[in-house]
Amino acid sequence: MFKSTLKLNVLANLGGKVWTGLIQIVFVPLYIKFLGMEAFGLIGFFIMLQNLLSMLDLGLSTTLNRELACRSAKGNAQEARDLVRTMEWIYWSSAIVIAVGIIVVAPWIARSWVNVKGLPAQSVQHSIVLMGLVIAVQWPFSLYYGGLMGLQKQALFNIIRVPMATIQAGGAVLVLWLISQSIEAYFIWQIGIIGIQTVLTGYFLRSSLPKSAQTATFSRDLLRQCWRFAAGMTAISSAVIILTQADKVILSKLLSLEQFGYYVLAFTMGSALIFLVAPVSVALFPKLSELVAAGKTEELRRIYHKGCQLVSLFVFPTGILIALFPQEILMLWTRDPRIVENTYLLLRLIVVGCLFNALVTMPFMLQLAYGWTSLSFYKNIIAIIIMIPLLLLLVSHLGVFGGAITWVLVNAGYVIFEIPITHRRLMRGDMWRWYITDVGLPAICCIIVGVLLKMGFADNVTTLTRLTALAIAFGSMFLACALALPFSRHYFRGVRS
């Protein structure tokens, strides 16, 4: 039963993440076509603002994920319902405060922060106000998402998310094409669709909670019980957000919106790896939490390494393909030589950083399953102390490339320093298994195959030929990676490890 549920959750998350990721990536060139690169830079500013404000989440969505997983295992129905109701009150109140705050500072942001050349100042200010409303209606969605993940209702969540993401992205294109090619129209559409998505997700979370005879109520006692983990998650997420958004904050101030748009474009493509990792981490985190609570160490070890190997199988072929063939992929994606010329080197650097970032996801999930938040917090504080001066130095000398290089160095540091500490405390004796079996060998196999195929890649070919060659390269690297991993080899042989 466990294996079938876990497999269903991984497949549901993989399908949902891949589809929503593809939807977002596929429609980006159309957004640029209808709005222009400067307005697309404003969308990038919105994404940055959204990520910065997620520090106000206070770690509650991840806390709800973990707590519902533990309470489901123990059968505490009333506590589960009360916990959701308690956090709902906090989230919806925060959403109102966030919206009001952004509306108040919108004139200052439009006038003093973003570097606008072609867009009307009033349009920029209106867009920032609308950004605040989008963030407000989306805010409780992360809570409901965390709750459904904790209940291991990944399939249900993706039944909601996939069609809504399709309508959100595709509908925006139709609005820009048929109604108004304005950035305001784009954000108005987002408000309506995201609001519907949030309401639906909240409804299905409440419907999925275990039944109880009593009405759910706000409970301060439950907040006191989980405050330590939530505080740790707040500290971690705040540090992570600073690390992941510091480059964008600085670049959004120093660069024109158009140049910032190229940077955002490269990050949009590079972040595709995150969509591939999430299905594994989201599906396995509740189960890891259950196994830790139950003290089932050997099963925990088996599931953990299987998750690490799945991450490698998903991210190495894609990440290395993008790093080796950025120009070819960008040309197929955007059909614009000017965009390719301004973006391909950025994409190559950023995707390498995203690859390093993806690899530490499962060790981080292991830390959270044990409730160990201090390592990630202190690690990120040290990284911030190093990163900010380095970022300012490199950006001042290298411009937009300074941000990309800093992103690579910070994430490489995680792989070098965090992995040994994690395994020394939580899974002693398994560090080299992670470095060699889970990550090292599949990476080497993918790189060798990719470089050999890159050497034989011809320029000045037709679109169909280029697409076919990239598909062959991806398939070859995927096969090489699968053969290098014990999990996938056993699967191919029909062995259930």
C-alpha positions as CSV (number, residue, x, y, z in Angstrom):
1,M,0.0,0.0,0.0
2,F,2.8,2.4,0.9
3,K,4.7,1.7,-2.3
4,S,1.7,2.3,-4.5
5,T,0.8,5.5,-2.6
6,L,4.3,6.8,-2.8
7,K,4.6,5.9,-6.5
8,L,1.2,7.6,-7.2
9,N,2.3,10.7,-5.4
10,V,5.7,10.9,-7.2
11,L,4.0,10.4,-10.6
12,A,1.2,12.9,-9.8
13,N,3.7,15.5,-8.7
14,L,6.0,14.8,-11.6
15,G,3.2,15.1,-14.1
16,G,1.9,18.2,-12.4
17,K,5.2,20.0,-12.0
18,V,6.4,19.1,-15.5
19,W,3.2,20.3,-17.1
20,T,3.0,23.6,-15.1
21,G,6.7,24.2,-15.7
22,L,6.3,23.6,-19.4
23,I,3.2,25.9,-19.5
24,Q,5.1,28.7,-17.8
25,I,8.2,28.3,-20.1
26,V,6.3,27.8,-23.3
27,F,4.2,31.0,-23.0
28,V,7.1,33.3,-22.0
29,P,8.1,34.1,-25.6
30,L,4.5,35.1,-26.2
31,Y,4.5,37.4,-23.2
32,I,7.6,39.1,-24.5
33,K,6.1,39.4,-28.0
34,F,2.9,41.1,-26.8
35,L,4.4,43.1,-23.9
36,G,8.1,43.7,-24.9
37,M,11.2,42.9,-22.9
38,E,10.8,45.9,-20.6
39,A,7.3,44.9,-19.4
40,F,8.6,41.3,-19.0
41,G,11.2,42.7,-16.7
42,L,8.4,44.1,-14.7
43,I,6.9,40.6,-14.4
44,G,10.4,39.5,-13.2
45,F,10.2,42.2,-10.6
46,F,6.8,40.9,-9.5
47,I,8.3,37.4,-9.1
48,M,11.1,38.8,-7.0
49,L,8.7,40.8,-4.9
50,Q,6.6,37.7,-4.4
51,N,9.6,35.6,-3.3
52,L,10.8,38.3,-0.9
53,L,7.4,38.6,0.8
54,S,7.3,34.9,1.3
55,M,9.5,35.5,4.3
56,L,6.3,36.6,6.0
57,D,5.1,33.0,5.7
58,L,6.6,32.4,9.1
59,G,7.4,28.8,8.2
60,L,3.7,27.9,8.6
61,S,3.1,26.1,5.3
62,T,6.0,23.7,5.9
63,T,5.0,23.3,9.5
64,L,1.4,22.4,8.5
65,N,2.8,19.8,6.0
66,R,4.9,18.2,8.7
67,E,2.3,18.4,11.5
68,L,-0.6,17.0,9.4
69,A,1.7,14.1,8.3
70,C,2.5,13.3,12.0
71,R,-1.1,13.8,13.2
72,S,-2.5,11.6,10.4
73,A,-0.2,8.8,11.5
74,K,-1.4,9.2,15.1
75,G,-5.1,9.7,14.3
76,N,-5.5,13.1,15.9
77,A,-8.4,14.3,13.8
78,Q,-9.6,17.3,15.9
79,E,-6.1,18.6,16.3
80,A,-5.5,18.5,12.6
81,R,-8.7,20.4,11.9
82,D,-8.0,23.0,14.6
83,L,-4.4,23.5,13.2
84,V,-5.7,24.2,9.7
85,R,-8.3,26.7,11.0
86,T,-5.7,28.4,13.2
87,M,-3.2,28.9,10.4
88,E,-6.0,30.0,8.0
89,W,-6.8,33.0,10.3
90,I,-3.1,33.9,10.3
91,Y,-2.7,33.6,6.5
92,W,-5.8,35.6,5.5
93,S,-5.0,38.4,7.9
94,S,-1.4,38.5,6.6
95,A,-2.8,38.7,3.0
96,I,-4.7,41.8,3.8
97,V,-1.7,43.5,5.4
98,I,0.5,42.6,2.5
99,A,-1.9,44.0,-0.1
100,V,-2.3,47.3,1.8
101,G,1.5,47.6,2.3
102,I,2.3,47.2,-1.4
103,I,-0.4,49.6,-2.4
104,V,1.1,52.2,-0.1
105,V,4.7,51.9,-1.3
106,A,3.7,51.5,-5.0
107,P,4.4,55.1,-6.0
108,W,7.9,55.0,-4.4
109,I,8.8,51.8,-6.1
110,A,7.6,53.1,-9.5
111,R,9.4,56.4,-9.1
112,S,12.7,55.5,-7.2
113,W,13.5,51.8,-7.7
114,V,12.8,50.3,-11.1
115,N,14.7,51.8,-14.1
116,V,12.0,52.4,-16.7
117,K,12.7,53.7,-20.2
118,G,9.7,53.0,-22.4
119,L,6.8,52.2,-20.1
120,P,4.6,55.0,-18.8
121,A,5.2,55.8,-15.2
122,Q,1.5,55.6,-14.3
123,S,1.3,52.1,-15.9
124,V,4.2,50.9,-13.8
125,Q,2.6,52.3,-10.6
126,H,-0.7,50.6,-11.5
127,S,1.1,47.4,-12.2
128,I,2.7,47.4,-8.8
129,V,-0.6,48.0,-7.1
130,L,-2.0,45.0,-9.0
131,M,1.0,43.0,-7.9
132,G,0.0,43.5,-4.3
133,L,-3.5,42.2,-5.0
134,V,-2.1,39.1,-6.8
135,I,0.2,38.3,-3.9
136,A,-2.7,38.8,-1.5
137,V,-5.1,36.3,-3.2
138,Q,-2.3,33.8,-3.7
139,W,-0.9,34.1,-0.1
140,P,-3.2,31.4,1.5
141,F,-2.6,29.1,-1.4
142,S,0.8,28.0,-0.1
143,L,-0.8,27.0,3.2
144,Y,-3.5,24.9,1.5
145,Y,-0.8,23.4,-0.7
146,G,1.3,22.5,2.4
147,G,-1.7,20.9,4.0
148,L,-2.6,18.7,1.1
149,M,1.0,17.6,0.8
150,G,1.0,16.7,4.5
151,L,-2.1,14.6,4.0
152,Q,-0.3,13.0,1.0
153,K,-3.1,14.2,-1.3
154,Q,-0.7,15.0,-4.1
155,A,-2.8,13.5,-6.8
156,L,-5.8,15.6,-5.7
157,F,-3.7,18.8,-5.6
158,N,-2.4,18.2,-9.1
159,I,-6.0,17.6,-10.4
160,I,-6.6,21.2,-9.2
161,R,-3.3,22.8,-10.1
162,V,-2.8,21.5,-13.7
163,P,-6.0,22.9,-15.3
164,M,-5.7,26.1,-13.3
165,A,-2.1,26.7,-14.3
166,T,-3.1,26.1,-17.9
167,I,-5.9,28.6,-17.7
168,Q,-3.7,31.0,-15.8
169,A,-0.9,31.0,-18.4
170,G,-2.9,30.4,-21.6
171,G,-5.7,32.8,-20.6
172,A,-3.2,35.5,-20.1
173,V,-1.9,35.1,-23.6
174,L,-5.5,35.3,-25.0
175,V,-6.2,38.4,-22.9
176,L,-3.0,40.1,-24.3
177,W,-3.8,39.0,-27.8
178,L,-7.6,39.7,-28.0
179,I,-8.3,42.4,-25.3
180,S,-5.3,44.5,-24.3
181,Q,-1.6,44.3,-24.8
182,S,-0.9,46.0,-21.5
183,I,0.9,44.9,-18.4
184,E,-2.1,45.9,-16.3
185,A,-4.3,43.4,-18.3
186,Y,-1.8,40.7,-17.5
187,F,-2.0,41.3,-13.7
188,I,-5.8,41.7,-13.6
189,W,-6.1,38.2,-15.2
190,Q,-3.7,36.8,-12.6
191,I,-5.8,38.2,-9.8
192,G,-9.0,36.5,-11.0
193,I,-7.6,33.1,-11.8
194,I,-5.3,32.8,-8.8
195,G,-8.1,33.8,-6.5
196,I,-10.3,31.0,-7.8
197,Q,-7.4,28.5,-7.4
198,T,-6.8,29.5,-3.8
199,V,-10.5,29.1,-2.9
200,L,-10.7,25.7,-4.6
201,T,-7.5,24.4,-2.9
202,G,-8.7,25.6,0.5
203,Y,-12.1,23.8,0.0
204,F,-10.4,20.5,-1.0
205,L,-8.0,20.7,2.0
206,R,-10.8,21.1,4.4
207,S,-12.7,18.2,2.7
208,S,-9.7,16.0,3.0
209,L,-9.1,16.4,6.7
210,P,-10.1,13.5,9.0
211,K,-13.6,13.9,10.3
212,S,-14.4,15.1,13.8
213,A,-17.6,15.7,15.7
214,Q,-16.5,19.1,16.9
215,T,-16.2,22.3,14.9
216,A,-12.7,23.4,14.0
217,T,-11.5,26.4,16.2
218,F,-8.5,28.7,16.5
219,S,-6.0,27.2,19.0
220,R,-3.1,29.0,20.6
221,D,-2.0,25.8,22.3
222,L,-1.4,24.1,18.9
223,L,0.7,27.1,17.8
224,R,2.7,26.8,21.0
225,Q,3.4,23.2,20.3
226,C,4.8,23.7,16.8
227,W,6.3,27.2,17.3
228,R,9.9,26.0,17.6
229,F,9.8,24.2,14.2
230,A,7.9,27.1,12.6
231,A,10.5,29.6,14.0
232,G,13.3,27.4,12.6
233,M,11.6,27.3,9.2
234,T,11.0,31.0,9.3
235,A,14.7,31.6,9.9
236,I,15.7,29.1,7.2
237,S,13.3,30.4,4.6
238,S,14.2,34.0,5.3
239,A,17.9,33.3,4.8
240,V,17.1,31.2,1.7
241,I,15.0,34.0,0.2
242,I,17.8,36.6,0.8
243,L,20.3,34.2,-0.8
244,T,18.1,33.5,-3.9
245,Q,16.8,37.0,-4.3
246,A,19.7,39.3,-3.4
247,D,21.1,39.2,-6.9
248,K,17.7,40.1,-8.4
249,V,17.2,42.9,-5.9
250,I,20.5,44.4,-6.7
251,L,20.2,43.9,-10.4
252,S,16.7,45.3,-10.5
253,K,18.1,48.5,-9.1
254,L,21.3,48.8,-11.1
255,L,20.1,47.5,-14.5
256,S,17.4,48.7,-16.9
257,L,14.2,46.7,-16.8
258,E,15.1,45.4,-20.3
259,Q,18.5,44.0,-19.1
260,F,16.9,42.7,-15.9
261,G,14.3,41.0,-18.2
262,Y,17.1,39.0,-19.8
263,Y,18.4,37.8,-16.4
264,V,14.9,36.8,-15.4
265,L,14.5,34.9,-18.7
266,A,17.6,32.9,-18.0
267,F,16.4,32.1,-14.5
268,T,13.0,31.0,-15.8
269,M,14.7,28.4,-18.0
270,G,17.3,27.4,-15.4
271,S,14.7,27.0,-12.7
272,A,13.0,24.2,-14.8
273,L,15.2,21.9,-12.7
274,I,13.3,23.0,-9.5
275,F,10.1,21.8,-11.1
276,L,11.7,18.4,-11.6
277,V,13.0,18.1,-8.0
278,A,9.8,19.2,-6.3
279,P,7.7,16.0,-7.3
280,V,10.2,13.8,-5.4
281,S,10.8,16.1,-2.4
282,V,7.1,16.9,-1.9
283,A,6.1,13.3,-2.1
284,L,8.8,11.9,0.1
285,F,8.9,14.6,2.9
286,P,5.7,13.5,4.7
287,K,6.8,9.9,4.5
288,L,10.3,10.7,5.8
289,S,8.6,12.5,8.7
290,E,6.5,9.5,9.5
291,L,9.5,7.1,9.4
292,V,11.5,9.4,11.7
293,A,8.6,9.6,14.1
294,A,8.2,5.8,14.0
295,G,11.9,5.2,14.4
296,K,12.2,3.0,11.3
297,T,15.8,3.8,10.5
298,E,16.5,1.2,7.8
299,E,13.4,2.0,5.8
300,L,14.2,5.7,6.2
301,R,17.7,5.1,4.8
302,R,16.3,3.2,1.8
303,I,13.6,5.8,1.0
304,Y,16.1,8.6,1.4
305,H,18.7,7.2,-1.1
306,K,16.0,6.3,-3.5
307,G,14.8,9.9,-3.4
308,C,18.4,11.2,-3.9
309,Q,18.8,8.9,-7.0
310,L,15.4,10.0,-8.4
311,V,16.5,13.6,-8.1
312,S,19.7,12.8,-10.0
313,L,17.8,10.9,-12.7
314,F,15.4,13.9,-13.2
315,V,17.9,16.8,-13.0
316,F,21.2,15.6,-14.6
317,P,20.0,14.9,-18.1
318,T,18.0,18.2,-18.3
319,G,20.5,20.4,-16.5
320,I,23.5,19.2,-18.5
321,L,21.6,19.4,-21.7
322,I,20.8,23.1,-21.0
323,A,24.3,23.8,-19.9
324,L,25.8,22.3,-23.1
325,F,23.3,23.6,-25.6
326,P,22.0,27.0,-24.3
327,Q,22.0,28.7,-27.7
328,E,20.2,25.9,-29.5
329,I,17.5,25.6,-26.8
330,L,17.0,29.4,-26.6
331,M,16.6,29.7,-30.3
332,L,14.0,27.0,-30.4
333,W,12.2,28.6,-27.4
334,T,12.2,32.3,-28.3
335,R,12.9,32.4,-32.1
336,D,14.7,35.7,-31.5
337,P,18.5,35.9,-32.2
338,R,18.8,39.1,-30.1
339,I,17.3,37.4,-27.0
340,V,19.6,34.4,-27.6
341,E,22.7,36.6,-27.8
342,N,21.9,38.4,-24.6
343,T,20.9,35.3,-22.6
344,Y,22.7,32.1,-23.5
345,L,25.9,32.7,-21.3
346,L,23.7,33.7,-18.4
347,L,21.6,30.6,-18.8
348,R,24.7,28.3,-18.9
349,L,25.8,29.7,-15.5
350,I,22.5,29.8,-13.9
351,V,21.5,26.3,-14.8
352,V,24.8,25.0,-13.2
353,G,23.9,26.8,-10.0
354,C,20.3,25.4,-10.1
355,L,21.8,21.9,-10.6
356,F,23.8,22.2,-7.4
357,N,20.8,23.6,-5.6
358,A,18.6,20.7,-6.7
359,L,21.1,18.1,-5.5
360,V,20.9,19.3,-1.8
361,T,17.1,19.1,-1.8
362,M,16.7,15.6,-0.4
363,P,19.4,16.1,2.3
364,F,17.5,19.2,3.4
365,M,14.2,17.2,3.5
366,L,16.0,14.7,5.7
367,Q,17.0,17.6,8.1
368,L,13.4,18.8,8.2
369,A,12.0,15.3,8.8
370,Y,14.1,15.2,12.0
371,G,13.1,18.7,12.9
372,W,16.7,19.9,12.6
373,T,16.5,23.4,11.3
374,S,19.6,25.0,12.8
375,L,22.1,23.6,10.3
376,S,20.3,25.2,7.3
377,F,19.9,28.5,9.2
378,Y,23.5,28.9,10.2
379,K,24.7,27.7,6.8
380,N,22.6,30.3,5.1
381,I,23.7,33.0,7.5
382,I,27.3,32.3,6.6
383,A,26.5,32.2,2.9
384,I,24.8,35.6,3.2
385,I,27.8,37.1,4.9
386,I,30.0,35.8,2.1
387,M,27.5,36.4,-0.8
388,I,26.4,40.0,-0.4
389,P,29.9,41.5,-0.6
390,L,30.9,39.1,-3.4
391,L,27.7,39.9,-5.3
392,L,28.3,43.7,-5.0
393,L,31.9,43.2,-6.1
394,L,31.2,41.0,-9.1
395,V,28.2,43.0,-10.3
396,S,30.2,46.2,-10.2
397,H,32.8,44.6,-12.4
398,L,30.9,42.1,-14.5
399,G,27.4,43.5,-14.5
400,V,24.6,41.0,-15.0
401,F,27.1,38.1,-15.1
402,G,28.3,38.9,-11.6
403,G,24.9,37.8,-10.3
404,A,25.0,34.5,-12.2
405,I,28.6,33.7,-11.1
406,T,27.6,34.4,-7.5
407,W,24.6,32.0,-7.8
408,V,26.9,29.2,-9.0
409,L,29.5,29.7,-6.2
410,V,26.9,29.8,-3.4
411,N,25.2,26.6,-4.5
412,A,28.5,24.8,-5.0
413,G,29.3,25.6,-1.4
414,Y,26.2,23.8,-0.3
415,V,27.2,20.6,-2.0
416,I,30.8,20.8,-0.6
417,F,30.0,21.8,3.0
418,E,26.4,20.9,3.9
419,I,26.4,17.3,2.7
420,P,29.1,16.0,5.1
421,I,27.6,17.7,8.1
422,T,24.1,16.3,7.4
423,H,25.2,12.7,7.0
424,R,27.6,12.8,9.9
425,R,24.7,13.6,12.3
426,L,21.6,12.0,10.7
427,M,22.9,9.1,8.5
428,R,26.4,8.3,9.6
429,G,28.4,6.3,7.1
430,D,26.2,7.2,4.0
431,M,28.0,10.4,2.9
432,W,30.2,8.7,0.3
433,R,27.2,6.7,-0.9
434,W,25.6,10.0,-1.6
435,Y,28.6,11.6,-3.3
436,I,29.5,8.6,-5.4
437,T,26.5,6.4,-6.0
438,D,23.6,8.9,-5.8
439,V,25.3,11.8,-7.5
440,G,28.8,11.3,-8.8
441,L,28.6,8.4,-11.2
442,P,25.3,9.5,-12.9
443,A,26.8,13.1,-13.3
444,I,30.0,11.8,-14.9
445,C,28.1,9.5,-17.3
446,C,25.8,12.3,-18.4
447,I,28.6,14.8,-18.9
448,I,30.7,12.3,-21.0
449,V,27.7,11.5,-23.2
450,G,26.7,15.1,-23.5
451,V,30.2,16.4,-24.4
452,L,30.6,13.7,-27.1
453,L,27.3,14.6,-28.6
454,K,28.1,18.3,-28.4
455,M,31.3,17.7,-30.4
456,G,29.2,16.3,-33.3
457,F,26.5,18.9,-33.2
458,A,26.2,20.9,-36.4
459,D,25.4,24.6,-36.8
460,N,23.1,26.1,-39.4
461,V,20.6,23.3,-39.4
462,T,16.8,23.3,-39.7
463,T,14.6,23.7,-36.7
464,L,13.4,20.1,-37.0
465,T,16.9,18.8,-37.2
466,R,18.0,20.8,-34.2
467,L,15.0,19.6,-32.2
468,T,15.7,16.0,-33.2
469,A,19.3,16.3,-32.2
470,L,18.5,17.7,-28.8
471,A,15.9,15.0,-28.2
472,I,18.5,12.3,-29.1
473,A,21.0,14.0,-26.8
474,F,18.5,14.2,-23.9
475,G,17.5,10.5,-24.4
476,S,21.1,9.4,-24.5
477,M,22.0,11.2,-21.3
478,F,18.9,10.0,-19.6
479,L,19.7,6.4,-20.5
480,A,23.3,6.8,-19.3
481,C,22.2,8.3,-16.0
482,A,19.6,5.6,-15.5
483,L,22.2,2.9,-16.1
484,A,24.5,4.5,-13.6
485,L,21.9,4.5,-10.8
486,P,21.2,1.4,-8.7
487,F,17.5,2.3,-8.2
488,S,16.8,2.6,-11.9
489,R,18.9,-0.5,-12.8
490,H,16.9,-2.6,-10.3
491,Y,13.7,-1.1,-11.6
492,F,14.6,-2.1,-15.2
493,R,15.3,-5.6,-14.1
494,G,11.9,-5.8,-12.4
495,V,13.4,-5.8,-8.9
496,R,11.5,-3.9,-6.2
497,S,14.2,-2.6,-3.8
